[in-house]
Amino acid sequence: MSARLRVGIFAGGQSAEHEVSVASAAAILAAIDRDRFAPFLVYIDREGGWHLPTAEAAQLDGGALAAATGAGTIADASARLRAGGAVASMTTVRDPSSALAARAAVRSLAETIDVAFLAIHGPFGEDGTLQGFLELAGVPYTGAGVAASALAMDKVLFKDVMRGHGLPVVDYASFTRSAWAAAPMGTVERAIARFPDRSVVKPARLGSSIGMTLVHGPTEMPAALVEAFGWDAKVIVEAYVANARELECGILGNEDPIVFEPGEVRSHREFYDYEAKYLPGLADVLPRADVTSELASHLRDLTVRAYRAVDGAGMARVDFLVRGEEAWISEMNTIPGFTVTSMFPKQAERAGIGFGELVSRLIDLGMAADRRGRRGPA
């Protein structure tokens, strides 16, 4: 048998989605084809320390991997959110002295693995920074390149690009922390003037609904902005679409991608918040939505157009707000979740692509993108 490809599964990271990343990595470790691939866990702790593998990774479930890294579980993070604390816990890996700074890690990374499977969500993992780092290290990686990752991560820039391509998005406005610090009441007044009724306030560059608030009226705007600015230096405020369904389309491929049929999430809470996303029983994740064939075709077309507009690669999940037959693109996730409650692997399975095959395809697509050249000739 030929030598197995060494796959570094990247988990953790410095963002508030640390626990989600560890859960995704555990699912990937459980599903990866060990006849073709030799998986190695590359763990990045909350302080940015890199823990490079010394041996092939064992198959661990989410709880065991969380315990091994000291990351904590999604349930732990949810409890801290309910208590009003930050998602990120203060725990670290069992042996903090083993951590390497990123600068040191890059020197040995290319000797350790052949390809990186990126399962780090949010800033410093999904926003182009890690992708650029790997390109400097000469390591192929799964998913979108630097530019697509950065654009999709920033909700304001993403909507700017969508609007520039004539794709439908809801009305939105952005505000900066510096403007907020200089004139907080002026920022509140501008936000209320633009959105006097219900609106949605979010950190511009964070996922998993962390820091997000559904504003019911002007009196709730100040607290919503305080919450969002606590997570990011840029905040987006969006028009609220009443009675909208939340539909999602996964897309898989490079130049000639396939689009999965639309799925739907139905939160049992007021909106699809962090707990509803990741704790079983708080939302219904339906990999096939009950929609007309015309609407399904329209959403698939919008998914491909959005993917090509940002020069996507590997995979993405495009989220929509839908009311009747009208649809607005909400956001794009270039590293969608791979947890047991996540839509993307559920949609792939419904399309006949099991979890293990999905992992294999993503590795193959990452290698193909590297051979093609992410940036063209050197």
N, C-alpha and C positions, 0 to 999 in steps of 0.2 A: 504494500500500500504506500502511496506517495506521502510525503511529509504533510502533516496537517497545517493549515494556515493558522498562525497565532493571532488570535483576536483579543484585543484589549477592550474590555467592557468598562466604560467610564461611568462612574457613579459618584453621587454626593454633590460636591460643589458648594460655592459660597452664597447661593441664593436661598430665599425662603422656601424654595421647593425641594430642599435637600432630602427630606424623608420620602417624597414622591419619587425622586430619582433612584433612591436605594430600592424601593419597592419595584420599580420598573426593571432595574438591573437584576434583581432576584428572579423575576419572571423570565428574562432573557437567558440567564444562566441555566434555568430549569429546562428551557426549550431548545437551546442551541444543539445542532447536530455535532456530537463529539467524534463522529467518524471522519467528518470533514474538517472540523475546527478544534483547535486547542484554546479554550477560553482562559483569559487571565483578567483578574479584577484590578482595575486602576482606580483607586479611591482618592478623591480630593476632599480633604476635610474642610470644615467651616472657615478655618483661618487661611485657606489657600495652600496648605501643605499637601504635597503629592506623595502617595504611598504606592510605590511601584511593586508589582508582584514578584515573588521569588519562586513561585510554583503555580501549576495549573489550579484554577479555582474549583473548589468543590461545589456541588449542587446544593444550594441553601434556599430555604423559603424566605419570604420577606422578613419575618420576625427574627430568624436566625442570622440573616445577613445584617439586619439592623443592630443586633446584639454584638456581632463580630466587629463591626465598625464603630459601635458606640453612637450611631446616628440617631437612634430613637425611631419610633414607628409613626405612621400617619395618625394613629389614634392618639399618641402622645402629643403630636402637634395640634390636633383638634382640641384636646383638653386645654392646651395653653391658649389657643385662640378664644375659647369660651371664657377663660379666666382673664382675658384682656391683655395677655402677654404676646410676645413675638412668636412667630412660628418656629424660628430657629432656636433650638435648645443650645445649651452651653457645653454639652458633652462632646468629647473628641474621641479619636481612635484609641484603642487600648495601649498602643505604644507611640505616643506623640513624638518620641525621639527619632522614629523611623521616617518622619516626613522630610521630603525634599522641597526646597523652593522650586518654583516653576522653572527658573533659569537652569538649575542643576538637573531637573528632571528631563529637560529636552535633550540633554547630551546622551542619556542612556535609553530614552524611550524607543528610538528607532532600532536599537539592538535587542529590545525586549519583545516587541510585537510587530506584526506585519500590517495590521489594519486596526483602526479604532472603531468600535461600535459606541456611538455617543448616546447615552441615556441620561445626560445631565440636562435638566429643564431650567429655564429661566436665565437670568443674567450670568455671565461668565461660563455659559455652557451652550445656550441656544441662540446667543445674540451675535455670533460671528467671531468672538474673541478666541474661543477654544479652537474653532475651525482655522483661524489664521495662525494660531500657535502650531497646530499640527502641520499646516502647509510649510511653515518655516522648518519644522523638524523632518519634513519629507515623509510623513506618515499618512497613507490614505485613510479616509474616514467615511462613515455613513452619513447620508442625508444631504441637506442643502449646503452650498458654499458660503463664503464669507458675506457677500453682499445680500443674498436672499435671506440668510439667517438674521442679519442686522435689520433689514427692512421689516421682516415679519415680526420681529420681537418688539419693535417700536410701533405701538398702535397708531400714533399720529402719522408717522412717516408712511406706514402701510396704507392708511386711508388716503393720504395724499396721492400715493401711487395709484391706488384703485380708482380714485376720482379722475386722475390724469388719463387713465385708460378707458374712461367712460363706464366704469363698473359701479353698480349701485351701493352706496353706503348711507347710513343715517347722518343727520346733521351733527357736527361735533366741533369742539373748540379745545385748545390746549393752553395750559398755564404753567409757568415755571416757579420753582421754589424761590428763586431770587426775587421775582416780582411779588410773590406772596410775602416774603420776609420784609420787603420794602413798604408794601401797602396791602396788608391782609384784607382790610375791609373793602378796599378798591377792587381787589381780586374777586371777593365774594360778590360784590355788586355787579361786576362784569359778567360773572357766571350766571347770576340770577337774571340779569337783563337778557342774556342769550337764551336761557332755559328757565322761564318763570314757573313752569309747572313741574311735572315729574321728569327726572333725568337719572343718568347713571354716571357715577364718578369713580374713576379707576386710576391706579398708577399706570403710566404709559408703557413701562417696560418690565412688567411682571405678569405672571400667569396664575392659574389655579384660583382665580377670583380673590386672591389675597389683596387686602386693602380696598376692596370694592364696596361701594355703598349705593343702594337704591334710594334716591332722594325723592320724597313725596311732596315737598314744597319748599319755599324759600327758607324757612326757619331751620331746615336740616342741612342746608348747603355748607355753612361754616364747619360743622363737625365732620362732614364728608371730606372736605378739602384737607382738614387736619389729618384725618386718617390716611388719605392717599399720599400726602406729602411726607408722611412718616415712613413711606416705603420707597419713594422715588422722587427725584428732583424735577420730574415733568409729569403732569397729570392731564388726563383727557376727560372731558365732560361730554356725554353723548345724549342725544334726544332719546327719551324712553318710548318704545313702541308697545302700546297696550295690546294685550291679548296675542302677543307674538309667540309662535312656536320656535323652539331652538332645534334646528336641523343641522346636520354635519355630514360632510362628504370627505372620505379619505381618498388620497391619490397616491399611486405607487409607480415609480419609474423615473427615467431620465428624459431622453428626447421624445419618447413615444409612450407617455404614461397611461395607465389604466385608472379609471375613476370608479370607486365603489358606489353602490346605490345609496341614496340619502338615508341616514339614520336619524333618530330623534332622542333627545334627553328630556325627561319630564321630572323636574325636581319636586320633591315633596315639601320643599321650603319656599320662601317667598321668591328666591332666585337660586340659580345653580351655584351655590357657594362652595367653599373649600371642602366642608364636610360632606355635602351632597355629592361632590365629584368623586370622593375617594373612600367613603365609608359605606359598606353595603347596606342596602335597605332605605337609603335617604333619597334615592332617585331611581327612576326606571331608565335604563340604557337600552334602547331598541335599535339594533343594527339595521333594521329595515323599517323606515317610516311609512305610515299609511298616507300616501300622497298620490295625486294623479300622475299619469305617465308624462303629461306635459310639464308639470312642475318638476318631476324628477329629472327630466331631460334638461330643463332650464338650469337646475342647480348643478348638474354635472358639467354643463357648458361653462357656467360661471366659475366653477372650480378649476377647470383647465385654463381658462383665461387668466385667472388670478395667479395660478402657479407659473404660467409662462411670463406674466408681467414682472414677477420678481426673479425670474430665472431659477425656479425651483429645481431640485434634484433629489432623487432617492424616495422621499415620502413627504407628505404633509397632511394635515387635516384642516379643512376650511369650514368655518362655522358661519351659520346664517341665522338671521332673524326673519321669520316668514309669517305673514298675515294674509290669509286667503291664498291667492296665487302670486302675491307680490313678495319679493325677496330682497334682502339687503345683506351684503357681506359684512360680517362682524369682525372676524380676525382669522389669521392663519397661524397654525402651530407647526413649525418645521420639525420638532421632535415631540410628537404626540405621546401621551402616556401609554405605557405598556403594563399597567397594573391589571388586577383581576376585574376592575370595574371600568376599564378604558374602552372607548368606542372603537379606536382604530383597529386593534387586533380582532375585535368582534366583527367588524365589517369585512375584514380580510377573510375571516373564517367562513362567513356567509357566502363570500365570492369563491370559495373552494380552496383558499390558501390557509392552511393550518399555521399555528403559531411558529412551529419549528421551521416550516418552509418560508414563512414571512421573514424570520431572522436571517435565513440563508440568502434570500433574495436581496435583502437590504445590504448585506455584506458584498454580494456580487455587484450590486449597483454602485456601491461605494468604490470598489476596485475599478469598475468600468469608468466611472467619472474621473478617477485619478489617471487612468491610462489615456483617456481623452484629453486630459489637461484641464484643470479647474480654471486656469487663467490663460490658457494658450501657450505658445512656445516660450521657452525661457529666453 
